[in-house]
Amino acid sequence: MITKEKLKDYAAKLMFDMDDEGYDRTLEEFETVEKHMALIGEIENIENIEPMTFPYVIYHADLREDVACDCLTNDEVLANAKETKANQVKVPKVVGE
Amino acid sequence: MKTIVDLRNDLDNKVVTSDELFEKANKLAHKYQDEFNPFVTIIDEKIEEESNSILSGIPYAIKDNFSTKGILSTASSNILKDYVPVYDATAYKKLKEAGCVLVGKTVLDELAMGGTGTTGHTGIVRNPWNKNRQIGGSSAGSAAAVALGIVPFSLGSDTGDSIRKPAAFGGVVGFKPTYGRISRYGLFAFASSLDHVGCFTRCVRDAAIVTDILKGKDERDMTSLPDEKVKYVDMVDNDIKGKKLFYIKELTDLDLYKDAGEETLEVLRKFKETIEKCKNIGFEVEEVSFDEKLLKAIYPAYMTISCAEATSNNSNLTGIPFGPRGEGSNINEIMFDARTKGFSELIKRRFILGSYILQRENQERLFKNAGRLRRIIVDKMNELYKKYDAMILPASGGVAPTFDCEIDRMSPRYLMLENHMAIGNFGGFPSITIPNGFVSDMPIGINITGRCFEDGLTLNIANKIEEVLGFKGIVKEEYDV
């Protein structure tokens, strides 16, 4: 059974948090979600079907030739980073001072 | 209201210049922005590349989840509120090279995850036909920009019906071609196995013109399809006599809607009238039965697959290489803070659902079963397509909802008629919505979904139906300037 603590755990794994009311609304929503999901389980013999992860079957996919092509410059890659240093994105040290 | 073809003629005959077209579009964009909010960014400086294509000099708008180099691209989310891409989406690049003139980046439901046009970080989009109503989503601003007559076409994306539903609510044409027909490179991914690039236009012919420019193999998108070297615009006038259409009994039989509201009943009555008109011009149209259990399971399966894929696709939004940086003493805290502040509550609820679906103990029961349901439905459709050329259905069970409808939360009520268009995403089928008249003074649409890879035939069928319906290019009188 889904609990508020489990929801907080899922959110933490996804690296965000919500306020308490947000978790309450999510919990309420899960009741509806489970009812909806149960409709899928009602389909007869569904477990015997191979899941579909792509709209249609592609029998072969072309790979391009292994030659270098245009790529972003260093400046372009760093253009949106808020802190940079020595051509890299700067973040706090992993180990302390 | 002028179509692309009309504007092309005007440009070629020097009735108007592309500068004048841009100035007019820019003026209208500013005029309607406060009232209807279609744009995140309005481009005030005309940028046009030399081209002799049919779209050269034509103004357009593009949804703000397409990467446009040097132009803010937010996906209508605070987590990208200051993001300026360093590369172009292929679809945008192709339109630039065709000489199209960008008028603005349009509002969407945040990260394309919504169907109301109300969850974008810069505010709600109002329906040009009635300001107290939604225009649907997620491609809300793109639909509104065409419905208001600001531009003759715009680009959107469609993962569950995000072009085809707002097209119905906005009284315009919305086309989602076969999966892979238009490259998704540079489209911010929502659910990669369901995402499609498509367009809004004033008529089916224009949708064919735009798709002709956009289609083709892209080395940067390995799911893109080779160009078949045909032009869809050359196919839209083909004879359709003997082409076979089907509609689903369980979605359209009035006897099954005894407790429905008058709006729904009127939508269905108009749909039946449309069926007769189709027969009168030479289509063979038949009613087929579709297991109601499958139809009811479409929405849950769509939510399962899309939330799971979205949770994964959006894990790159950390505020480190781009986006507003969070605060914290270590990298984990910084990412946590950025994501907590940057995503709205609705998006967080969707991601939590996606995470729940992907937990090891739930994968079989939820994620894999949704994939199985997807295959059952797609197989059933492909079986039907051995006999029929297209499916035709109402695009929605009613008109555009008012803003005080329950909009934010997942509704306990599910309406099969509201969610069938996800079939087009499950199987990658080409699918188009065209106007089908009015109910309660609001536009309604019908949806035509064809066989995979047969975009030309689907556009041909839609064009012939559009001709006989008589609602081509409908526009509210005050916008028809």
Boltz contact constraints between the chains, C-beta under 6 A:
constraints:
  - contact:
      token1: [A, 7]
      token2: [B, 352]
      max_distance: 6.0
  - contact:
      token1: [A, 10]
      token2: [B, 352]
      max_distance: 6.0
  - contact:
      token1: [A, 10]
      token2: [B, 355]
      max_distance: 6.0
  - contact:
      token1: [A, 10]
      token2: [B, 356]
      max_distance: 6.0
  - contact:
      token1: [A, 11]
      token2: [B, 352]
      max_distance: 6.0
  - contact:
      token1: [A, 14]
      token2: [B, 351]
      max_distance: 6.0
  - contact:
      token1: [A, 14]
      token2: [B, 355]
      max_distance: 6.0
  - contact:
      token1: [A, 15]
      token2: [B, 335]
      max_distance: 6.0
  - contact:
      token1: [A, 15]
      token2: [B, 336]
      max_distance: 6.0
  - contact:
      token1: [A, 15]
      token2: [B, 339]
      max_distance: 6.0
  - contact:
      token1: [A, 16]
      token2: [B, 339]
      max_distance: 6.0
  - contact:
      token1: [A, 16]
      token2: [B, 340]
      max_distance: 6.0
  - contact:
      token1: [A, 16]
      token2: [B, 348]
      max_distance: 6.0
  - contact:
      token1: [A, 17]
      token2: [B, 340]
      max_distance: 6.0
  - contact:
      token1: [A, 18]
      token2: [B, 348]
      max_distance: 6.0
  - contact:
      token1: [A, 22]
      token2: [B, 345]
      max_distance: 6.0
  - contact:
      token1: [A, 26]
      token2: [B, 349]
      max_distance: 6.0
  - contact:
      token1: [A, 26]
      token2: [B, 352]
      max_distance: 6.0
  - contact:
      token1: [A, 29]
      token2: [B, 410]
      max_distance: 6.0
  - contact:
      token1: [A, 32]
      token2: [B, 410]
      max_distance: 6.0
  - contact:
      token1: [A, 32]
      token2: [B, 412]
      max_distance: 6.0
  - contact:
      token1: [A, 36]
      token2: [B, 300]
      max_distance: 6.0
  - contact:
      token1: [A, 37]
      token2: [B, 300]
      max_distance: 6.0
  - contact:
      token1: [A, 37]
      token2: [B, 366]
      max_distance: 6.0
  - contact:
      token1: [A, 39]
      token2: [B, 296]
      max_distance: 6.0
  - contact:
      token1: [A, 39]
      token2: [B, 297]
      max_distance: 6.0
  - contact:
      token1: [A, 39]
      token2: [B, 300]
      max_distance: 6.0
  - contact:
      token1: [A, 40]
      token2: [B, 297]
      max_distance: 6.0
  - contact:
      token1: [A, 40]
      token2: [B, 300]
      max_distance: 6.0
  - contact:
      token1: [A, 40]
      token2: [B, 301]
      max_distance: 6.0
  - contact:
      token1: [A, 40]
      token2: [B, 369]
      max_distance: 6.0
  - contact:
      token1: [A, 40]
      token2: [B, 373]
      max_distance: 6.0
  - contact:
      token1: [A, 42]
      token2: [B, 293]
      max_distance: 6.0
  - contact:
      token1: [A, 43]
      token2: [B, 293]
      max_distance: 6.0
  - contact:
      token1: [A, 46]
      token2: [B, 369]
      max_distance: 6.0
  - contact:
      token1: [A, 46]
      token2: [B, 372]
      max_distance: 6.0
  - contact:
      token1: [A, 49]
      token2: [B, 372]
      max_distance: 6.0
  - contact:
      token1: [A, 49]
      token2: [B, 375]
      max_distance: 6.0
  - contact:
      token1: [A, 51]
      token2: [B, 368]
      max_distance: 6.0
  - contact:
      token1: [A, 51]
      token2: [B, 371]
      max_distance: 6.0
  - contact:
      token1: [A, 51]
      token2: [B, 372]
      max_distance: 6.0
  - contact:
      token1: [A, 52]
      token2: [B, 371]
      max_distance: 6.0
  - contact:
      token1: [A, 52]
      token2: [B, 374]
      max_distance: 6.0
  - contact:
      token1: [A, 52]
      token2: [B, 375]
      max_distance: 6.0
  - contact:
      token1: [A, 53]
      token2: [B, 193]
      max_distance: 6.0
  - contact:
      token1: [A, 53]
      token2: [B, 371]
      max_distance: 6.0
  - contact:
      token1: [A, 54]
      token2: [B, 193]
      max_distance: 6.0
  - contact:
      token1: [A, 55]
      token2: [B, 179]
      max_distance: 6.0
  - contact:
      token1: [A, 55]
      token2: [B, 427]
      max_distance: 6.0
  - contact:
      token1: [A, 55]
      token2: [B, 428]
      max_distance: 6.0
  - contact:
      token1: [A, 56]
      token2: [B, 428]
      max_distance: 6.0
  - contact:
      token1: [A, 56]
      token2: [B, 452]
      max_distance: 6.0
  - contact:
      token1: [A, 61]
      token2: [B, 222]
      max_distance: 6.0
  - contact:
      token1: [A, 64]
      token2: [B, 219]
      max_distance: 6.0
  - contact:
      token1: [A, 72]
      token2: [B, 86]
      max_distance: 6.0
  - contact:
      token1: [A, 76]
      token2: [B, 86]
      max_distance: 6.0
  - contact:
      token1: [A, 79]
      token2: [B, 86]
      max_distance: 6.0
  - contact:
      token1: [A, 80]
      token2: [B, 83]
      max_distance: 6.0
  - contact:
      token1: [A, 80]
      token2: [B, 322]
      max_distance: 6.0
  - contact:
      token1: [A, 81]
      token2: [B, 321]
      max_distance: 6.0
  - contact:
      token1: [A, 82]
      token2: [B, 325]
      max_distance: 6.0
  - contact:
      token1: [A, 89]
      token2: [B, 321]
      max_distance: 6.0
  - contact:
      token1: [A, 91]
      token2: [B, 331]
      max_distance: 6.0
  - contact:
      token1: [A, 92]
      token2: [B, 330]
      max_distance: 6.0
